[in-house]
Amino acid sequence: MKKSPVILVVAIGVGAALFFVLGRFVAIPSPVPNTNISLQYGLLGFMAGLFGPVAGLLIGFIGHALIDFSYGWGIWWSWVIASGIEGLIMGLAVRRLHLTTESFDGKKVLVFNIYQVVANVVAWLGIAPLLDILIYAEPANKVFTQGVFAGGANIVTTAIVGTLLCFAYTKARPQAGSLKKEN
């Protein structure tokens, strides 16, 4: 089902705002410098699954840029791009689960989590560290340590938060044929 442009723009705005709030105010400090345990990637996977890859890309990109900007250290583009790419991958993959029309059963939970592991590995063990080296000339051991920790934490939090959001949404959504016309 094709979403209207208005719905897509609103979803991107709301998704980026929620991503920002979770990333800025619900971030859990970690033992790895400049790296938090983040809950917003579960939301990103869920929103990308509902609204598609363009929404996922923009929610991750805009939301992460706002988080960095709000801290005052400047925007760390390598990680902003990685968040956007994670949203893009999740949007391409999770839309195949048909969250808006089908139930979220055990098989789909497994498939969602396989997709999110792949998206997190690509974003945090590939894109973010490589761009840190290319853009900022950061030491490889530092950025790959940050990437491994961030990727691992995001996999765990997305498995919990993302799975719960998908499950709750499909349970709360009215099922096809559940409404009856009154006489």
N, C-alpha and C positions, 0 to 999 in steps of 0.2 A: 504494500500500500504506500503510495507516494504522499509524503507530508507536505502541507502547504508551506510556502516560504515564511509566512507570518509565524506559524507554529515553530518552524525551525529556528527562526531568529529569537523567539521568546525562549525556546529550550536552551539555546546557546547562552543567552543572557543569564537565565536562572541557573543553568549548570555551572557557568563560570563563576557566578557569585557564590554558589554553594561550595564549589571547589576552593575558592579563596577563603571562605569562612572556616572550612574544615582544615585547610592547610595552614592558615595563619593563627587560628585560635584554639584548635584542637590537636595541634602537632605535639608529639611526645618526643622530648629530647633523647638523643641516642649517645652512646659512647664514642661514636665516630664524628669528628669535627665537621661542622656545616651540613649535617645530615640528620633528618628527623624521621621518626616513625610516623607515617602519614596515612590517614584514613580516607583521604579524598580520592584515592585511586580506585577504591571499590565503587564510589559514586560515579567516577568517570567511566568505568566499564559498563555499569548499568545504563547511564545516560547514552553512551555511544551505542549500546545494544538497542535502545528504544528509538533513537533519532538518527543513527547512521554515522558513517565515517567522517563526513564534513563536520557534523556537530561534535563528534569526539575529538577531532583534531583541534577545533577552535576552543572548545571547553578547556581542554588540557593546556593549550598554548596561552590563552587569555588568562585563565585562572592562575597558572603558575607565574606568569609575568606580573600579575597584580600582587601575588604573595611576595615575590622578590622586591618589587617596588616599595611595598609597605614596610619592609624591614629597613630600608634606607641604604643598603649596600650596593644598590644598582641591580639591574636585571642580569642574571646569569644565563645568557642565551643558550648555552649548551644544554642545560637542564630544562629550560623552557621548551626548546625544540623536542627534546626527548619526551616530555609530557605530552606534547601535541602528537608525536608519532605513536606513542602508546594509545592515545585516544583514537587515532586513525585506524590502527591495527584492530583494536577492540571493536570499533564500528563495523569494519569489514567482516570480522569473524562472528561476532555475537548476533548480528542481525539475522544470521541463518538459524538462530534458535527460535525466532518468531515469538518474542516475549509478549507482543500485543495481541496475539491470537491463540496461542497454545499454552498448555500448562508447563511448569518448570519442574520436571521430574528428575529422578536420580541420574538418568543418562545425560540430561541436559546440564545438570550441575557439574558432572564430570567434564563434559565438553566445554562449558564456560570456563572452568578452571584450567583446562589444558590451554585454551586460547589466551587466558590472562597470564599464564606462566610464560608463554612464548612472547607476548607483548612486553612483559616486564623484562625478560632477558634481553630482547632486542634493544629496548630503551635504555636500561640501566647498566647492562654489562657490555653494550656495544656503542650506541649513539652518544650517550652522555660522556663517558670517559674519553672516547676518541675526539669528540668536539672540544672537550676541556684541554686536551693536548694540542689540538690544531689551533684553536682560537686563543687560548690563554697561556699556552706553553706550560701547563701544569705538569708536575712529575707523574709519570705513569703509575708508580706504586700507590701514590696518594689517591688518584682519581679512580683507579680500579678497586681499591679498598672501599671508597665511598660508594661506588657503583654496585659492588657485591652486596654491601650492607643494605643500601636503599632498595635494590632489586629484591633481595630476600624479604625485607620487611614489607615491601609493597605486595609481594606474592601472598604473604600471610594475611595482611589486612584486606586485600581484595578478595581472597578466598572467603573471609568471614563477612565483611561488609557488603561486597558485591553480590555474593550468593544470597545473603539475607534480603537485600533489596529486590533482587530478581524474584525470589520466592514470594516475598510479601506482595509485590506488584501483581504477579500472576494469580495469587489467591484473592486479592482484593478486587481485581478487575471483574466486571460482570461477565459471566460465561455466555457464549452464543446460545440463543434459545431460552435463556433463563427468564426473560421478561414475557409476560403473557398479557394479551389485550383483554381488558375488562369489558364485560357486556353492559 
